[in-house]
């Protein structure tokens, strides 16, 4: 995760306005999305932190509607890319076409921008396209730019990618390499709704009236929120707590619990600690606080670490999951007290 570029500090009045807008954004999206409060919150936290999300869930759980609703409530440009086995990098980034002047007959090349040139990009079923095409998207995610025809073009800001994976029908798929998964700030899991929520979904989606959303902020406000998120202070105990959680996932670390040493093949790198702190800052902002508390770090531990902790063969044989490993780490690593500077 690259360091943030220097930006002007947010003044007190702007801080209050942006903090209110962040909370209003969640309320606006909830008008259309029934249930899934945890998923909505984690996606909004990722946007505030300036990171990307890998969303894992079976078909029919309104993943596209959710991210489209976020884009609509933020008045941001939205594009959806359906990943298929025959998709090539230029289908994402864009391609050069030759044009001929009808008057002079002169021929020139013009670059036609692909769907990656948007504020919010839904990469649907990213594991269904070959690694070469995956790499083109992941490079754009990391660099926030596209290089074509010898020219580097910046992507619009803010730039946010939500990539979905289907946990079923794995035949003919190309799973993302573990090193590439680290580019995602969060791994968000979306499950089936509760019965009352499912009834509410049926009521809302089988009639004639749709739910209109009122935009509560735009691109400039979104960038302000990302800047404000980074300005939220995290005291030394919070930084050390995040570092200890990340280090405890590594089987060769002295801080690692016995469960990690026995069942983890590879743990989280330093980027996990960065993600824990940025995610915790975003969670604090959504809660209306301007300082990181231990519960903020614990809240984002699962979405930050679940795709960065790689169970070994023994774990798979005994049914030990990354979620269980993270639970064990959280129970073993004591958070700092709230009265010592957090």
C-alpha positions in Angstrom: 0.0 0.0 0.0 1.6 3.2 -1.1 2.0 6.2 1.2 -0.6 9.0 0.9 0.5 12.0 -1.1 0.8 15.3 0.9 -2.5 17.1 1.1 -3.9 20.1 2.9 -5.2 19.4 6.4 -9.0 19.4 6.9 -10.2 22.3 9.1 -12.6 21.9 11.9 -15.8 23.0 10.0 -15.0 20.8 7.1 -14.2 17.9 9.5 -17.7 18.2 11.0 -19.4 18.4 7.6 -17.5 15.4 6.2 -18.1 13.3 9.3 -21.8 14.0 9.0 -21.7 13.1 5.3 -20.0 9.8 6.0 -22.8 8.7 8.4 -25.5 10.1 6.0 -24.0 8.0 3.2 -24.6 4.8 5.2 -28.2 5.8 5.9 -28.9 6.5 2.2 -27.5 3.2 1.0 -29.6 1.4 3.6 -32.8 2.7 1.9 -32.3 0.4 -1.0 -30.2 -2.5 0.5 -32.1 -4.7 3.0 -30.0 -6.1 5.8 -26.3 -6.7 5.1 -25.4 -3.9 7.5 -22.0 -5.5 8.1 -21.2 -5.7 4.4 -22.3 -2.2 3.7 -20.3 -0.8 6.6 -17.1 -2.7 5.4 -17.5 -1.4 1.9 -17.9 2.2 3.1 -14.9 1.8 5.4 -12.8 0.6 2.4 -13.9 3.7 0.4 -13.0 6.0 3.3 -9.7 4.3 3.7 -9.0 4.5 -0.1 -8.7 0.8 -0.5 -10.2 -1.9 -2.7 -12.5 -4.8 -1.7 -12.7 -8.5 -2.6 -16.4 -9.5 -2.1 -17.1 -13.2 -1.8 -20.7 -14.5 -2.0 -23.0 -16.7 -4.0 -25.1 -15.2 -6.9 -28.2 -13.3 -6.2 -27.2 -11.5 -3.1 -27.4 -8.0 -4.6 -23.7 -7.4 -4.9 -24.1 -5.3 -8.1 -27.1 -3.4 -6.7 -25.1 -2.6 -3.5 -22.1 -1.1 -5.2 -24.3 0.7 -7.8 -26.2 2.2 -4.9 -23.0 3.4 -3.2 -21.9 5.0 -6.4 -25.3 6.7 -6.9 -25.4 8.0 -3.3 -21.9 9.4 -3.8 -22.6 10.8 -7.3 -19.7 8.9 -8.7 -19.1 7.3 -12.2 -19.8 3.5 -12.0 -18.8 0.8 -14.4 -19.3 -3.0 -14.3 -17.0 -5.4 -16.0 -18.1 -9.0 -16.4 -15.0 -11.1 -16.3 -15.0 -14.1 -18.7 -12.3 -16.5 -19.9 -12.0 -14.7 -23.3 -11.5 -11.2 -21.7 -8.2 -9.6 -22.7 -6.4 -6.7 -20.9 -7.4 -4.1 -23.6 -11.0 -4.9 -22.9 -10.4 -3.3 -19.5 -7.8 -0.6 -20.0 -8.8 0.5 -23.5 -7.4 0.2 -27.0 -6.1 2.2 -29.9 -8.2 2.6 -33.0 -7.2 4.0 -36.4 -9.3 6.9 -37.8 -9.1 8.2 -41.3 -9.8 11.8 -42.2 -12.4 11.7 -45.0 -11.2 15.0 -46.5 -7.4 14.4 -46.5 -7.2 10.6 -46.2 -4.7 11.0 -43.3 -4.8 8.2 -40.8 -4.2 8.7 -37.1 -4.5 6.5 -34.0 -6.8 7.4 -31.1 -7.0 5.7 -27.7 -10.4 4.7 -26.6 -10.6 4.4 -22.9 -11.9 1.2 -21.3 -14.3 0.7 -18.4 -11.5 1.0 -15.9 -11.7 4.8 -16.3 -14.4 5.2 -13.7 -14.6 6.1 -10.0 -16.1 2.8 -8.9 -15.5 -0.3 -10.9 -17.3 -3.6 -10.2 -15.0 -6.5 -11.4 -17.6 -9.2 -11.5 -16.3 -12.8 -11.0 -12.6 -11.8 -11.3 -11.5 -15.4 -10.9 -13.1 -16.3 -14.2 -10.6 -14.5 -16.4 -7.0 -15.6 -17.1 -4.0 -14.2 -15.0 -2.9 -11.8 -17.8 -6.2 -10.0 -17.6 -6.3 -10.1 -13.8 -2.9 -8.6 -13.7 -4.0 -5.6 -15.9 -6.7 -4.8 -13.4 -4.5 -5.3 -10.3 -1.8 -3.1 -11.8 -4.4 -0.3 -12.3 -5.6 -0.8 -8.7 -2.1 -0.4 -7.3 -0.9 2.5 -9.5 -4.2 4.3 -10.1 -3.0 4.7 -13.7 -3.0 2.9 -17.1 -0.1 2.8 -19.5 -1.0 2.3 -23.2 0.7 3.3 -26.4 3.7 4.6 -24.4 1.6 7.0 -22.5 0.6 6.8 -18.8 -2.9 8.0 -18.1 -4.2 8.7 -14.6 -7.4 7.1 -13.5 -10.2 9.4 -12.1 -10.1 10.0 -8.4 -11.4 8.6 -6.2 -10.8 5.2 -7.7 -12.3 2.1 -6.0 -12.5 -1.5 -7.3 -14.9 -4.0 -5.8 -14.0 -7.5 -7.2 -16.4 -10.3 -6.7 -15.7 -14.0 -6.4 -18.2 -16.8 -6.5 -17.4 -19.5 -3.9 -19.2 -22.2 -5.9 -18.6 -23.4 -9.4 -14.8 -23.4 -9.2 -14.3 -25.5 -12.4 -12.6 -23.5 -15.1 -11.6 -20.6 -12.8 -8.3 -18.9 -12.2 -7.9 -18.2 -8.5 -6.1 -15.0 -7.6 -2.5 -15.7 -6.4 -1.9 -15.2 -2.7 0.5 -12.3 -3.4 -2.2 -10.5 -5.5 -4.8 -10.9 -2.8 -2.7 -8.6 -0.6 -3.6 -5.7 -2.9 -7.2 -5.7 -1.5 -7.7 -3.8 1.7 -10.6 -6.0 2.8 -11.9 -9.5 2.0 -15.7 -9.1 2.7 -18.0 -12.1 3.0 -21.6 -11.8 2.1 -24.1 -14.4 3.3 -27.7 -15.2 2.9 -30.2 -12.8 4.5 -32.3 -13.6 7.5 -36.0 -14.7 6.9 -37.5 -11.3 7.8 -34.9 -9.6 5.6 -35.6 -12.0 2.7 -39.4 -11.2 3.0 -38.6 -7.5 2.9 -36.5 -8.1 -0.2 -39.3 -9.9 -1.9 -41.7 -7.0 -1.0 -39.4 -4.4 -2.3 -38.3 -6.0 -5.5 -41.5 -7.6 -6.9 -43.6 -4.4 -7.1 -43.5 -1.5 -9.4 -42.0 1.3 -7.3 -38.2 1.6 -7.0 -36.3 3.4 -4.3 -34.6 6.6 -5.4 -31.5 7.6 -3.6 -30.4 11.2 -2.9 -26.7 11.9 -3.5 -25.1 13.1 -0.3 -21.6 13.8 -1.6 -19.5 13.9 -4.7 -16.0 13.1 -5.8 -14.4 16.1 -4.1 -16.2 15.3 -0.8 -15.1 11.6 -1.2 -11.5 12.7 -1.5 -12.0 15.0 1.5 -13.3 12.0 3.5 -10.3 9.9 2.5 -8.0 12.7 3.6 -9.9 13.1 6.9 -9.6 9.4 7.5 -5.9 9.5 7.3 -5.8 12.6 9.6 -7.5 10.7 12.4 -4.8 10.0 15.0 -3.7 6.6 16.1 -1.6 6.6 19.3 1.5 4.5 19.8 -0.4 1.7 21.7 -2.8 1.4 18.7 0.0 1.1 16.3 1.8 -1.5 18.4 -1.5 -3.5 18.8 -2.0 -3.6 15.0 1.6 -4.7 14.5 1.3 -7.4 17.1 -1.8 -8.8 15.5 -0.1 -8.9 12.1 3.0 -10.4 13.5 1.0 -13.1 15.4 -0.2 -14.5 12.1 3.4 -15.5 11.1 4.2 -19.1 12.1 7.9 -18.2 12.7 7.1 -15.2 15.0 7.7 -15.5 18.7 4.3 -13.8 19.2 2.4 -16.5 17.2 0.0 -18.7 19.2 0.5 -22.5 19.0 -2.5 -22.7 16.6 -0.7 -20.4 14.1 2.6 -22.3 14.3 0.8 -25.6 13.7 -1.7 -24.7 11.0 -0.6 -21.6 9.1 1.7 -21.8 6.1 2.2 -18.1 5.5 1.1 -15.1 7.6 0.3 -11.4 6.9 3.0 -8.9 5.8 3.4 -5.3 6.9 0.6 -4.2 4.5 -1.8 -5.9 6.9 -0.8 -3.6 9.7 -1.3 -0.6 7.4 -4.8 -1.9 6.5 -5.7 -2.5 10.2 -4.9 1.1 11.1 -6.6 2.6 8.0 -9.6 0.4 8.4 -9.8 1.3 12.1 -9.6 5.0 11.3 -12.5 4.6 8.8 -14.5 2.7 11.4 -14.0 5.4 14.0 -15.1 8.1 11.5 -18.3 6.2 10.6 -19.0 6.0 14.4 -18.5 9.8 14.7 -15.2 9.6 16.6 -11.9 11.2 15.7 -9.5 8.9 17.4 -8.7 5.2 17.0 -9.8 2.9 19.8 -8.9 -0.8 20.4 -12.4 -1.9 19.3 -11.9 -0.2 15.9 -8.9 -2.4 15.2 -10.6 -5.5 16.4 -13.6 -4.7 14.2 -11.6 -4.8 11.0 -9.3 -7.7 11.9 -11.3 -10.3 10.1 -11.8 -8.5 6.7 -8.2 -7.4 6.8 -6.6 -10.7 7.8 -8.8 -13.5 6.4 -7.2 -13.3 2.9 -3.7 -12.8 4.2 -3.6 -15.8 6.5 -2.9 -19.0 4.5 -3.7 -22.3 6.3 -1.5 -25.2 5.5 -2.4 -28.7 4.4 -2.8 -29.9 8.0 -5.3 -27.2 8.6 -7.3 -28.1 5.5 -7.3 -31.8 6.6 -8.6 -30.9 10.1 -11.0 -28.3 9.0 -9.2 -25.3 10.6 -10.1 -22.1 8.8 -8.4 -18.7 8.6 -11.4 -17.3 10.6 -10.6 -19.7 13.5 -7.0 -18.7 13.4 -7.9 -15.0 13.5 -10.3 -15.6 16.4 -7.5 -17.4 18.3 -5.1 -14.5 17.7 -7.6 -11.9 18.9 -8.2 -13.9 22.1 -4.5 -14.2 22.7 -3.3 -10.7 21.9 -4.6 -8.3 24.5 -5.7 -4.9 23.3 -4.2 -1.8 25.0 -6.3 -0.1 27.7 -8.4 2.8 26.6 -6.9 5.0 29.3 -3.3 4.9 28.2 -3.5 7.2 25.2 -6.0 5.7 22.7 
